[in-house]
Amino acid sequence: MSTNDDTTGTRRETLGIVVGFFLLSTAAAAYEIAPASVFPAIQDSLGLSSSAAGWLVSVMYATAVVTSVPIGVVLDRFSVRRVVGLATVALVVAGGWGWYAATAGAYGWLLASRVLGGLAYVTFWNAGANVVGNAVPPRQRATAVGVFTASAPVGFALGQFGSPLIANAAGWPAILPLYAGVAVVGVAFFAAATRRRVPGVDAPSPDGAALRELFGSRAVWTVCGLCFLAYSLYLFVNTWLPSFLASEFEISLAASGLLTALFPAIGAVARSTSGVITDRAFGGRRRRVIVSSFAVATPAVVAFAFVSRLGLVVGAVVVVGFAIQLVTGLIFSYIAELVAPSVRATAVSLLTSVGLLGAFAAPIAAGAIIDYAGYAPAFFAAGGVAVAGVLLALRAPEPTRA
């Protein structure tokens, strides 16, 4: 086979890997958020409180926080193709199990099926961020991983917009197997693209010394802290902006939901262009992008407490959405460049776990502030989180490993 044929084959395989993981992550993200847009129907059919219904989404974050690091260790030590294949089976089973439990009115089994789905989601995310980053040359890593991370807001948008339509046509339980089924298409692309090899898994399995170095690294924990802060802001805005808009501007929940959808929509753009921006505008300097993003987000998120015109709110949503999700698009390639190849999957998994802890805790903490003092103090607190991001980012190192 000629060199040109080899190059063409490699590019085709790389494209297949990116497309495969993008579809897997999109399917899992849509499955994850799908119940949120049909909570009233779920509560009516199962007789649930708002808190119990909310756990159908929150339990997936909780699962990811607890299991992300162990899954990363598994990905560093065992066949990625086999683990991703098993995770796909798990998501499809979770979708079917959830449909059966929902139609039977069995809330406990429905919640258990969501735990299984959470295991699949965190597997796709950790494996995708690592393998996609290793499928391209180091100078293109941030761009490729940024495109992959855009799958999360795309999946959220799909789940939020599609679920009511599916529920009206086939009943709300149908959303669970339908979104899970999209993963079958993704795993087909991934399996076809990795028949010869899976990029990034030729490194030896990490030994105890490599793992101790990883978990004892100040640089790693600094980047994990940045991920915690970024995801806290991301979920705070995603969770509370619809009710804020409906409360302060007297618009319907449907209209406020449509405006809030700008947040994940602009995030898809921010995440997919994060690598291009850092490489071309900042000369590949990751820290400068993170500092700038948190600095821009600080006044924009505080502005929600002061603006009285809906148009200005929309502008703030776009600015905050782009700035914060620029961080979440870049940070997964950032941490991979700070650690040895043998522990990259574990490092990405640790980052995922810490970031999703922020995603899990922030809406709850913000809700307590809103109940006690109102929306304005909650937005001031979010501004404080963004300031903390600036200060922590100033202490973060620039990557030295390619």
RODO-2510 file (C-alpha; in nm, 4 decimals, decimal comma):
residues 402
     n   res          X          Y          Z
     1     m     0,0000     0,0000     0,0000
     2     s     0,1326     0,3452    -0,0932
     3     t     0,2021     0,6261     0,1524
     4     n    -0,0924     0,8211     0,0086
     5     d    -0,3218     0,5233     0,0681
     6     d    -0,1956     0,4974     0,4267
     7     t    -0,2572     0,8685     0,4831
     8     t    -0,6064     0,8504     0,3355
     9     g    -0,6859     0,5453     0,5462
    10     t    -0,5604     0,7149     0,8620
    11     r    -0,7697     1,0235     0,7946
    12     r    -1,0758     0,8086     0,7319
    13     e    -1,0170     0,6239     1,0569
    14     t    -0,9715     0,9491     1,2482
    15     l    -1,2946     1,0878     1,1055
    16     g    -1,4748     0,7658     1,1960
    17     i    -1,3454     0,7848     1,5540
    18     v    -1,4555     1,1476     1,5949
    19     v    -1,7979     1,0851     1,4388
    20     g    -1,8467     0,7639     1,6365
    21     f    -1,7676     0,9162     1,9744
    22     f    -1,9632     1,2325     1,8900
    23     l    -2,2752     1,0243     1,8216
    24     l    -2,2227     0,8064     2,1294
    25     s    -2,1865     1,1096     2,3552
    26     t    -2,4768     1,2932     2,1873
    27     a    -2,7047     0,9929     2,2385
    28     a    -2,6094     0,9614     2,6042
    29     a    -2,6451     1,3371     2,6676
    30     a    -2,9915     1,3427     2,5060
    31     y    -3,0901     1,0386     2,7155
    32     e    -2,9552     1,2111     3,0259
    33     i    -3,1433     1,5415     2,9931
    34     a    -3,4579     1,4078     2,8201
    35     p    -3,6779     1,3771     3,1332
    36     a    -3,6219     1,7442     3,2243
    37     s    -3,8379     1,8778     2,9416
    38     v    -4,1289     1,6425     3,0186
    39     f    -4,1251     1,6570     3,4005
    40     p    -4,4962     1,7512     3,4232
    41     a    -4,5964     1,4409     3,2253
    42     i    -4,3640     1,2225     3,4331
    43     q    -4,4997     1,3622     3,7600
    44     d    -4,8608     1,3126     3,6498
    45     s    -4,8122     0,9545     3,5302
    46     l    -4,5973     0,8362     3,8220
    47     g    -4,7354     1,0617     4,0968
    48     l    -4,3953     1,2116     4,1787
    49     s    -4,2912     1,5242     4,3619
    50     s    -4,0666     1,7742     4,1844
    51     s    -3,7706     1,6525     4,3913
    52     a    -3,8282     1,2873     4,3010
    53     a    -3,8638     1,3734     3,9338
    54     g    -3,5450     1,5807     3,9478
    55     w    -3,3495     1,2788     4,0659
    56     l    -3,4091     1,1148     3,7280
    57     v    -3,1540     1,3618     3,5917
    58     s    -2,9417     1,4193     3,9031
    59     v    -2,8759     1,0488     3,9599
    60     m    -2,6767     1,0348     3,6371
    61     y    -2,4460     1,3130     3,7576
    62     a    -2,4090     1,1406     4,0942
    63     t    -2,3232     0,8133     3,9187
    64     a    -2,0609     0,9837     3,7055
    65     v    -1,8969     1,1524     4,0053
    66     v    -1,8578     0,8217     4,1884
    67     t    -1,7599     0,5979     3,8966
    68     s    -1,5589     0,8231     3,6638
    69     v    -1,2135     0,7537     3,8105
    70     p    -1,2587     0,3733     3,8338
    71     i    -1,3785     0,3732     3,4722
    72     g    -1,0700     0,5735     3,3744
    73     v    -0,8446     0,3147     3,5350
    74     v    -1,0305     0,0409     3,3443
    75     l    -0,9856     0,2311     3,0163
    76     d    -0,6118     0,2643     3,0824
    77     r    -0,5755    -0,1099     3,1448
    78     f    -0,8227    -0,2909     2,9185
    79     s    -0,9438    -0,2923     2,5576
    80     v    -1,1121     0,0388     2,4802
    81     r    -1,3114    -0,1216     2,1971
    82     r    -1,4514    -0,3830     2,4326
    83     v    -1,5306    -0,1340     2,7109
    84     v    -1,7049     0,1064     2,4705
    85     g    -1,8990    -0,1849     2,3182
    86     l    -2,0161    -0,2970     2,6622
    87     a    -2,1112     0,0609     2,7504
    88     t    -2,3242     0,0800     2,4344
    89     v    -2,5037    -0,2386     2,5317
    90     a    -2,5542    -0,0928     2,8793
    91     l    -2,7117     0,2265     2,7422
    92     v    -2,9465     0,0354     2,5109
    93     v    -3,0469    -0,1954     2,7985
    94     a    -3,0974     0,1096     3,0222
    95     g    -3,3265     0,2657     2,7610
    96     g    -3,5388    -0,0463     2,7260
    97     w    -3,5420    -0,1115     3,1001
    98     g    -3,6431     0,2489     3,1655
    99     w    -3,9279     0,2274     2,9133
   100     y    -4,0591    -0,0909     3,0782
   101     a    -4,0296     0,0552     3,4298
   102     a    -4,1980     0,3812     3,3264
   103     t    -4,4921     0,2094     3,1589
   104     a    -4,5297    -0,0146     3,4655
   105     g    -4,5190     0,2840     3,7012
   106     a    -4,2109     0,1477     3,8824
   107     y    -4,0157     0,4581     3,9868
   108     g    -3,7460     0,2620     4,1731
   109     w    -3,6593     0,0489     3,8707
   110     l    -3,6695     0,3565     3,6470
   111     l    -3,4169     0,5269     3,8748
   112     a    -3,1969     0,2152     3,8714
   113     s    -3,2024     0,2105     3,4910
   114     r    -3,0771     0,5703     3,4929
   115     v    -2,7799     0,4633     3,7058
   116     l    -2,6887     0,2083     3,4371
   117     g    -2,7251     0,4804     3,1740
   118     g    -2,4978     0,7061     3,3797
   119     l    -2,2252     0,4409     3,3733
   120     a    -2,2486     0,4267     2,9941
   121     y    -2,2372     0,8057     2,9582
   122     v    -1,9268     0,8565     3,1689
   123     t    -1,7554     0,5732     2,9794
   124     f    -1,8262     0,7346     2,6413
   125     w    -1,7108     1,0738     2,7670
   126     n    -1,3848     0,9580     2,9248
   127     a    -1,2927     0,7259     2,6388
   128     g    -1,3875     0,9832     2,3756
   129     a    -1,1885     1,2706     2,5239
   130     n    -0,8809     1,0486     2,5464
   131     v    -0,9019     0,8575     2,2171
   132     v    -1,0097     1,1538     2,0020
   133     g    -0,7205     1,3582     2,1416
   134     n    -0,4741     1,0843     2,0552
   135     a    -0,6138     1,0206     1,7080
   136     v    -0,4667     1,3464     1,5748
   137     p    -0,1231     1,5134     1,5902
   138     p    -0,0538     1,7081     1,9132
   139     r    -0,0958     2,0457     1,7399
   140     q    -0,4548     1,9484     1,6469
   141     r    -0,5493     1,7856     1,9783
   142     a    -0,7320     2,0846     2,1266
   143     t    -0,9370     2,1303     1,8095
   144     a    -1,0372     1,7619     1,7863
   145     v    -1,1260     1,7311     2,1549
   146     g    -1,3152     2,0608     2,1382
   147     v    -1,5285     1,9263     1,8532
   148     f    -1,5948     1,6083     2,0518
   149     t    -1,7008     1,7986     2,3654
   150     a    -1,9574     1,9914     2,1573
   151     s    -2,1545     1,6651     2,1594
   152     a    -2,2768     1,7420     2,5124
   153     p    -2,4673     2,0649     2,4307
   154     v    -2,5858     1,9131     2,1014
   155     g    -2,7263     1,6174     2,2954
   156     f    -2,8832     1,8500     2,5518
   157     a    -3,0499     2,0532     2,2771
   158     l    -3,1738     1,7351     2,1090
   159     g    -3,3150     1,6033     2,4360
   160     q    -3,4787     1,9315     2,5352
   161     f    -3,6418     1,9991     2,1988
   162     g    -3,7171     1,6447     2,0871
   163     s    -3,8608     1,4948     2,4046
   164     p    -4,1920     1,6876     2,4067
   165     l    -4,2464     1,5966     2,0404
   166     i    -4,1775     1,2273     2,1057
   167     a    -4,3930     1,2337     2,4195
   168     n    -4,6869     1,3799     2,2265
   169     a    -4,6559     1,1161     1,9552
   170     a    -4,5697     0,8009     2,1527
   171     g    -4,5861     0,8826     2,5248
   172     w    -4,2998     1,0121     2,7375
   173     p    -4,1470     0,6672     2,8202
   174     a    -4,0545     0,6346     2,4506
   175     i    -3,7854     0,9027     2,4848
   176     l    -3,5637     0,6638     2,6816
   177     p    -3,5098     0,3820     2,4280
   178     l    -3,5163     0,6157     2,1269
   179     y    -3,2262     0,8319     2,2411
   180     a    -3,0338     0,5314     2,3726
   181     g    -3,0738     0,3654     2,0332
   182     v    -2,8770     0,6436     1,8610
   183     a    -2,5678     0,5012     2,0336
   184     v    -2,5861     0,1933     1,8077
   185     v    -2,5077     0,4145     1,5071
   186     g    -2,2185     0,5742     1,6941
   187     v    -2,0600     0,2480     1,8009
   188     a    -2,0809     0,1206     1,4420
   189     f    -1,8696     0,4164     1,3239
   190     f    -1,6258     0,3662     1,6116
   191     a    -1,5905    -0,0096     1,5559
   192     a    -1,5311     0,0331     1,1822
   193     a    -1,2690     0,3039     1,2407
   194     t    -1,0716     0,1082     1,5017
   195     r    -1,0423    -0,2316     1,3354
   196     r    -0,6634    -0,1917     1,3042
   197     r    -0,5910    -0,0038     1,6267
   198     v    -0,7299     0,2387     1,8823
   199     p    -0,5122     0,5530     1,9021
   200     g    -0,3602     0,6261     2,2401
   201     v    -0,3791     0,2776     2,3860
   202     d    -0,0310     0,1629     2,2769
   203     a     0,1141     0,3150     2,5964
   204     p     0,1938     0,0649     2,8724
   205     s    -0,0576     0,0243     3,1517
   206     p     0,0165     0,2676     3,4360
   207     d     0,2024     0,1321     3,7368
   208     g     0,1617     0,2476     4,0958
   209     a     0,4287     0,5162     4,0594
   210     a     0,2530     0,6717     3,7581
   211     l    -0,0782     0,6797     3,9405
   212     r     0,0815     0,8310     4,2526
   213     e     0,2417     1,0990     4,0379
   214     l    -0,0958     1,1748     3,8796
   215     f    -0,2922     1,2000     4,2035
   216     g    -0,0136     1,3971     4,3721
   217     s     0,0238     1,6531     4,0924
   218     r    -0,0608     2,0121     4,1862
   219     a    -0,1033     2,0947     3,8163
   220     v    -0,3631     1,8190     3,7734
   221     w    -0,5634     1,9284     4,0781
   222     t    -0,5456     2,2928     3,9674
   223     v    -0,6991     2,2036     3,6315
   224     c    -0,9582     1,9857     3,8069
   225     g    -1,0487     2,2855     4,0232
   226     l    -1,0969     2,4960     3,7106
   227     c    -1,3253     2,2273     3,5693
   228     f    -1,5289     2,2258     3,8922
   229     l    -1,5782     2,6025     3,8721
   230     a    -1,6628     2,6012     3,5003
   231     y    -1,9200     2,3242     3,5337
   232     s    -2,0694     2,4936     3,8405
   233     l    -2,1354     2,8064     3,6336
   234     y    -2,2560     2,6020     3,3377
   235     l    -2,5202     2,4126     3,5353
   236     f    -2,6192     2,7152     3,7451
   237     v    -2,7173     2,9086     3,4319
   238     n    -2,8738     2,6048     3,2601
   239     t    -3,0843     2,5213     3,5653
   240     w    -3,2047     2,8579     3,6931
   241     l    -3,2157     3,0881     3,3913
   242     p    -3,5604     2,9676     3,2687
   243     s    -3,7313     3,0376     3,6019
   244     f    -3,5420     3,3685     3,6380
   245     l    -3,6643     3,4860     3,2983
   246     a    -4,0224     3,3755     3,3650
   247     s    -4,0196     3,5413     3,7082
   248     e    -3,8482     3,8706     3,6303
   249     f    -3,9714     3,9376     3,2760
   250     e    -4,3196     3,7860     3,2909
   251     i    -4,2753     3,5656     2,9873
   252     s    -4,4016     3,2105     2,9513
   253     l    -4,1952     2,9067     3,0450
   254     a    -4,1962     2,8068     2,6781
   255     a    -4,0456     3,1422     2,5791
   256     s    -3,7933     3,1343     2,8626
   257     g    -3,6950     2,7806     2,7649
   258     l    -3,6397     2,8928     2,4074
   259     l    -3,4157     3,1789     2,5227
   260     t    -3,2255     2,9486     2,7568
   261     a    -3,1617     2,7140     2,4647
   262     l    -2,9226     2,9793     2,3374
   263     f    -2,6885     2,8697     2,6157
   264     p    -2,6184     2,5147     2,4913
   265     a    -2,6458     2,6346     2,1305
   266     i    -2,3657     2,8896     2,1711
   267     g    -2,1799     2,6240     2,3698
   268     a    -2,1683     2,3940     2,0685
   269     v    -1,9928     2,6725     1,8785
   270     a    -1,7607     2,7618     2,1676
   271     r    -1,6519     2,4045     2,2382
   272     s    -1,5928     2,3115     1,8752
   273     t    -1,3835     2,6255     1,8121
   274     s    -1,1936     2,6244     2,1431
   275     g    -0,8892     2,4534     1,9926
   276     v    -0,8765     2,6846     1,6916
   277     i    -0,9010     2,9906     1,9159
   278     t    -0,6287     2,8792     2,1548
   279     d    -0,3931     2,7705     1,8766
   280     r    -0,4402     3,0668     1,6429
   281     a    -0,5295     3,3596     1,8675
   282     f    -0,3240     3,2574     2,1732
   283     g    -0,0351     3,0693     2,0137
   284     g    -0,1333     2,7411     2,1796
   285     r    -0,1266     2,8885     2,5309
   286     r    -0,4003     2,7120     2,7261
   287     r    -0,3760     2,9123     3,0489
   288     r    -0,4339     3,2471     2,8790
   289     v    -0,7556     3,1217     2,7233
   290     i    -0,8837     2,9950     3,0595
   291     v    -0,7966     3,3201     3,2388
   292     s    -0,9564     3,5309     2,9657
   293     s    -1,2710     3,3186     2,9597
   294     f    -1,3356     3,3436     3,3331
   295     a    -1,2520     3,7163     3,3232
   296     v    -1,5097     3,7776     3,0493
   297     a    -1,7719     3,5629     3,2240
   298     t    -1,7433     3,7499     3,5560
   299     p    -1,9125     4,0806     3,4643
   300     a    -2,1512     3,9070     3,2223
   301     v    -2,2970     3,6728     3,4849
   302     v    -2,3212     3,9510     3,7456
   303     a    -2,5026     4,1642     3,4861
   304     f    -2,8077     3,9377     3,5194
   305     a    -2,8689     4,0981     3,8601
   306     f    -2,8944     4,4464     3,7086
   307     v    -3,0388     4,4280     3,3572
   308     s    -3,4037     4,5138     3,3079
   309     r    -3,4272     4,4711     2,9306
   310     l    -3,4749     4,1277     2,7785
   311     g    -3,2413     4,2067     2,4897
   312     l    -2,9545     4,2714     2,7307
   313     v    -3,0256     3,9418     2,9056
   314     v    -2,9971     3,7615     2,5723
   315     g    -2,6616     3,9317     2,5148
   316     a    -2,5407     3,8227     2,8588
   317     v    -2,6508     3,4633     2,7884
   318     v    -2,4452     3,4592     2,4686
   319     v    -2,1348     3,6056     2,6376
   320     v    -2,1467     3,3785     2,9437
   321     g    -2,2357     3,0739     2,7333
   322     f    -1,9445     3,1262     2,4960
   323     a    -1,6870     3,2134     2,7636
   324     i    -1,7614     2,9303     3,0061
   325     q    -1,8033     2,6637     2,7413
   326     l    -1,4795     2,7701     2,5776
   327     v    -1,3232     2,6477     2,9040
   328     t    -1,5164     2,3193     2,9085
   329     g    -1,4217     2,2561     2,5454
   330     l    -1,0515     2,3150     2,6023
   331     i    -0,9875     2,1715     2,9456
   332     f    -1,0049     1,8038     2,8502
   333     s    -0,7195     1,8384     2,6022
   334     y    -0,5395     2,0677     2,8499
   335     i    -0,5169     1,8026     3,1213
   336     a    -0,4070     1,5338     2,8724
   337     e    -0,1071     1,7522     2,7875
   338     l    -0,0028     1,7733     3,1540
   339     v     0,0298     1,4007     3,2250
   340     a     0,2109     1,0929     3,0953
   341     p     0,0420     0,8975     2,8116
   342     s    -0,0106     0,5915     3,0329
   343     v    -0,2452     0,7796     3,2682
   344     r    -0,4292     1,0084     3,0258
   345     a    -0,7603     0,8203     3,0485
   346     t    -0,7373     0,8226     3,4277
   347     a    -0,6580     1,1971     3,4261
   348     v    -0,9560     1,2710     3,2002
   349     s    -1,1740     1,0578     3,4275
   350     l    -1,0581     1,2449     3,7370
   351     l    -1,1323     1,5738     3,5614
   352     t    -1,4791     1,4475     3,4658
   353     s    -1,5535     1,3387     3,8213
   354     v    -1,4526     1,6712     3,9768
   355     g    -1,6267     1,8750     3,7062
   356     l    -1,9525     1,6837     3,7402
   357     l    -1,9370     1,7253     4,1171
   358     g    -1,9635     2,0983     4,0487
   359     a    -2,2467     2,0334     3,8027
   360     f    -2,4298     1,8307     4,0664
   361     a    -2,3788     2,0711     4,3574
   362     a    -2,4165     2,4141     4,1944
   363     p    -2,7901     2,4014     4,1119
   364     i    -2,8679     2,2844     4,4655
   365     a    -2,6552     2,5563     4,6277
   366     a    -2,7965     2,8211     4,3940
   367     g    -3,1503     2,7076     4,4717
   368     a    -3,0852     2,7531     4,8432
   369     i    -2,9540     3,1070     4,7841
   370     i    -3,2535     3,1926     4,5647
   371     d    -3,4985     3,0596     4,8242
   372     y    -3,3289     3,2550     5,1015
   373     a    -3,2367     3,5848     4,9325
   374     g    -3,3548     3,5917     4,5694
   375     y    -3,1943     3,5816     4,2275
   376     a    -2,9619     3,8829     4,2552
   377     p    -2,7458     3,7353     4,5359
   378     a    -2,7298     3,4080     4,3424
   379     f    -2,5869     3,5886     4,0397
   380     f    -2,3386     3,7716     4,2634
   381     a    -2,2309     3,4335     4,4032
   382     a    -2,1873     3,3064     4,0462
   383     g    -1,9688     3,6110     3,9779
   384     g    -1,7582     3,5119     4,2778
   385     v    -1,7161     3,1642     4,1293
   386     a    -1,5957     3,3218     3,8033
   387     v    -1,3466     3,5426     3,9929
   388     a    -1,2173     3,2307     4,1699
   389     g    -1,1698     3,0801     3,8231
   390     v    -0,9530     3,3757     3,7175
   391     l    -0,7374     3,3519     4,0300
   392     l    -0,6952     2,9750     4,0051
   393     a    -0,6218     2,9886     3,6318
   394     l    -0,3378     3,2331     3,6975
   395     r    -0,1707     2,9562     3,8999
   396     a    -0,2199     2,6891     3,6337
   397     p     0,0830     2,5740     3,4326
   398     e     0,1225     2,5762     3,0577
   399     p     0,1457     2,2229     2,9116
   400     t     0,4932     2,0948     2,8369
   401     r     0,4075     1,7435     2,7182
   402     a     0,2946     1,6907     2,3589
***
